[in-house]
């Protein structure tokens, strides 16, 4: 069945629309930091299984969940990572669930604890979007759903995908820190989505607490999360933790100053996306380099690795 918006849209164009709604660039560049941190904190890492699960989590689980959410939202204005969201057809609802189930089947190869964490993320994604629960429409519940599914659990999945079977307290503290840092940026998109959320009747964090509340929440959550993550890294690698902390503080102060100029208009879409991509990429790039230095030693730079990780 086609919607009025989908009438006259060919099969290949519909398929491309579905791919756009997976927002894979958003998953890889903004949401991958937690998984990378989990792998970095692991003492050892199996490259093959780790990379398979990295793409499983971000392309199948996160991508499928994002398309599932887009189907129920039916946005016509800018959304995270997609300024002009195309209309969605009925089949895309089922396709988004199929992708998540394929991801779940791949997760079965990593043991019962990994599967349990993966399944909990799927559950919270469903609670967040479906009209039968619609946690997205409540500020606290939406924070819980996003914090657990894309923040806390991403660190656990990264650590377990590296080859571990248990999760120590250190990793749990790091996961809490990532959750807070991720959530600090979460309400930013709601600022320019105000009209869309009002139309659907979703009472979001930005609607309830306003721009000032969003700014205050960013400062409290970001710097608390940064402290926890820096502490977790410090326990293993002091020098690297100092660098991470400095980058984090500078990034947080820059973002805080940029938030003061935001207004409740979709004209701020590009500015919000620059904030999100800039902040997230700063940590993603840092963690990719740290992960390579620790687990994929390259001939000729071993002295650099020893200096930072020693």
C-alpha positions in Angstrom: 0.0 0.0 0.0 1.3 3.4 -1.0 0.7 6.7 0.8 -0.3 9.8 -1.2 3.2 11.0 -1.0 4.6 7.7 -2.4 2.2 7.7 -5.5 4.3 7.9 -8.6 7.5 7.0 -6.8 9.3 4.1 -8.5 10.6 1.0 -6.7 14.3 2.0 -7.0 13.5 5.5 -5.7 11.6 4.0 -2.8 14.5 1.7 -2.0 16.8 4.8 -2.0 14.4 6.6 0.3 14.6 3.6 2.7 18.4 3.7 2.6 18.4 7.4 3.4 16.2 6.8 6.4 18.7 4.3 7.8 21.0 7.3 8.2 24.1 5.1 8.3 26.4 8.2 8.2 24.7 9.4 11.4 25.1 6.0 13.1 28.8 5.7 12.2 29.9 9.3 12.8 27.8 10.2 15.9 26.8 7.0 17.6 29.9 4.8 17.3 31.9 6.3 20.1 30.5 4.1 22.8 31.2 0.9 20.9 34.8 2.0 20.1 35.4 2.9 23.8 34.2 -0.6 24.8 36.8 -2.1 22.5 39.5 0.2 23.6 39.0 -0.7 27.3 39.3 -4.4 26.6 42.6 -5.9 27.4 42.5 -8.0 24.1 40.5 -7.7 20.9 39.6 -10.2 18.2 39.6 -8.0 15.0 37.3 -10.1 12.9 34.4 -10.6 15.4 34.8 -7.0 16.6 34.5 -5.4 13.2 31.6 -7.7 12.2 29.7 -6.7 15.3 30.6 -3.0 14.9 28.9 -2.9 11.5 26.1 -5.2 12.8 25.3 -2.8 15.7 25.5 0.4 13.7 24.2 -0.6 10.3 21.6 -3.2 11.1 20.5 -2.5 14.7 20.8 1.3 14.8 20.0 1.7 11.2 16.9 -0.5 11.4 15.7 1.2 14.6 16.1 4.7 13.0 14.1 3.7 10.0 11.5 2.2 12.3 11.3 5.5 14.2 11.0 7.5 11.0 8.1 5.3 9.8 6.0 6.2 12.9 7.2 9.9 13.1 6.4 10.7 9.4 8.4 13.8 9.6 8.3 16.4 6.8 10.9 18.7 8.3 14.5 18.2 9.2 15.5 15.3 11.4 18.9 14.2 12.7 21.2 13.5 9.8 18.5 14.1 7.2 17.4 17.6 6.3 14.7 16.7 3.8 13.3 13.3 4.8 11.6 11.5 1.9 8.1 9.9 2.5 8.1 6.3 3.7 6.0 3.4 2.2 4.2 0.7 4.2 6.8 -2.0 3.3 9.6 0.0 5.0 8.0 -0.7 8.4 8.6 -4.4 7.9 12.0 -3.9 6.3 13.2 -1.9 9.3 12.2 -4.8 11.6 13.8 -7.4 9.3 17.1 -5.5 9.5 17.0 -5.5 13.3 16.2 -9.2 13.3 19.1 -9.9 11.0 21.3 -8.1 13.4 19.9 -10.2 16.3 20.8 -13.4 14.4 24.4 -12.1 13.9 24.5 -11.3 17.6 23.7 -14.9 18.5 27.3 -15.8 17.6 28.7 -13.8 20.5 27.3 -15.5 23.5 24.3 -15.2 25.8 25.3 -11.9 27.6 26.0 -10.1 24.3 22.6 -11.4 22.9 20.8 -10.2 26.1 22.3 -6.6 25.8 21.5 -6.6 22.1 17.9 -7.6 22.8 17.5 -5.0 25.5 18.5 -2.3 23.0 16.0 -3.6 20.5 13.3 -3.5 23.2 14.1 0.1 24.1 14.1 1.2 20.5 10.6 -0.3 20.1 9.3 1.3 23.3 10.8 4.6 22.1 9.0 4.7 18.7 5.9 2.5 18.6 2.5 4.2 19.1 1.6 1.4 21.6 4.2 2.8 24.0 5.7 5.9 22.5 8.3 6.7 25.1 9.5 9.4 22.8 6.6 11.5 23.8 7.7 11.7 27.4 10.9 13.5 28.4 12.2 11.1 31.1 11.2 7.9 29.3 12.7 9.1 26.0 16.0 9.8 27.9 16.0 6.3 29.4 15.3 4.7 26.0 18.0 6.6 24.1 20.5 6.5 27.0 20.2 2.7 27.4 19.9 1.6 23.7 22.5 3.9 22.1 24.7 5.0 25.0 25.1 2.5 27.9 24.6 -0.7 25.9 26.8 0.4 23.0 29.8 0.4 25.4 28.9 -3.0 26.7 28.4 -4.4 23.2 31.8 -3.0 22.1 33.5 -4.6 25.2 31.8 -7.9 24.7 32.4 -8.0 21.0 36.1 -7.6 21.6 36.0 -11.2 23.1 35.1 -10.7 26.8 32.4 -12.6 28.6 32.0 -10.5 31.7 31.7 -6.7 32.3 33.8 -5.2 35.1 32.8 -2.1 37.1 35.3 0.1 35.2 33.4 -0.6 31.9 30.0 0.1 33.6 31.3 3.5 34.8 32.6 4.3 31.3 29.2 3.2 29.9 27.4 5.6 32.3 29.7 8.4 31.3 29.1 7.8 27.6 25.3 7.7 28.3 25.5 11.2 29.9 27.6 12.6 27.1 25.3 11.2 24.4 22.2 12.4 26.2 23.7 15.9 26.6 23.4 16.3 22.8 20.1 14.5 22.5 17.7 17.4 23.1 19.4 19.6 20.6 17.5 18.2 17.6 14.3 18.7 19.5 14.9 22.5 19.4 14.3 22.8 15.7 11.8 19.9 15.6 9.4 21.8 17.9 6.6 22.2 15.3 6.7 18.6 14.3 6.7 17.3 17.9 3.7 19.6 18.7 1.9 18.3 15.6 2.3 14.7 16.9 1.6 15.6 20.5 5.0 14.5 21.7 6.1 16.2 24.9 9.8 16.3 24.4 12.5 17.5 26.8 13.1 20.7 24.7 9.4 21.5 24.7 9.0 20.9 28.5 12.2 22.7 29.7 12.9 25.2 26.9 16.1 26.3 25.3 17.6 27.3 28.7 16.8 23.9 30.1 18.5 22.2 27.2 21.6 24.4 27.7 21.8 23.7 31.4 21.3 20.0 30.9 24.1 19.9 28.3 26.6 21.4 30.7 25.6 19.1 33.6 25.4 15.9 31.6 28.3 16.5 29.3 31.0 17.4 31.9 29.8 14.7 34.4 30.0 12.1 31.6 33.4 13.4 30.5 34.7 13.0 34.0 33.5 9.4 34.2 34.9 8.4 30.8 38.2 10.2 31.5 38.5 8.4 34.9 37.9 5.0 33.2 40.6 5.7 30.6 42.9 7.0 33.3 42.7 3.8 35.2 44.4 2.1 32.3 46.3 4.8 30.5 47.1 8.0 32.4 48.7 10.1 29.5 45.9 9.2 27.1 43.3 10.1 29.7 44.8 13.6 30.1 44.7 14.2 26.4 41.1 12.9 26.2 40.1 15.1 29.1 41.6 18.3 27.6 39.9 17.6 24.2 36.7 17.0 26.0 36.8 20.2 28.1 37.7 22.3 25.1 34.9 20.7 23.0 32.4 21.1 25.8 33.2 24.8 26.2 32.9 25.5 22.5 29.6 23.7 22.2 28.2 25.5 25.3 29.0 28.9 23.7 27.4 27.8 20.4 24.2 26.7 22.2 23.5 30.3 23.2 22.7 31.3 19.7 20.2 28.6 19.0 16.5 29.4 18.4 13.4 27.2 18.1 13.5 27.3 14.3 14.3 24.7 11.7 16.7 27.3 10.3 19.1 26.1 13.1 19.2 22.6 11.6 22.6 23.0 10.0 24.1 24.6 13.2 22.8 21.8 15.4 24.2 19.2 13.0 27.6 20.9 13.0 27.5 20.8 16.8 26.6 17.1 16.9 29.0 16.0 14.2 31.8 18.2 15.5 31.5 17.0 19.1 31.0 13.3 18.2 33.7 13.2 15.6 36.2 14.7 18.0 35.7 11.6 20.2 35.2 9.1 17.5 38.5 10.0 15.7 40.3 10.1 19.1 39.0 6.6 20.0 39.8 5.1 16.5 43.4 6.3 16.8 43.6 5.0 20.4 42.1 1.7 19.4 44.6 1.2 16.6 47.5 2.1 18.8 46.4 -0.4 21.5 45.1 -3.3 19.5 46.5 -3.0 16.0 50.2 -2.0 16.4 51.7 -0.6 13.2 55.4 -0.9 12.5 57.2 2.4 12.9 54.9 4.0 15.5 55.3 1.6 18.3 57.3 4.2 20.3 54.3 6.6 20.0 52.0 3.8 21.3 54.3 3.1 24.2 54.5 6.8 25.1 50.7 7.3 25.2 49.6 3.9 26.5 52.4 3.2 28.9 
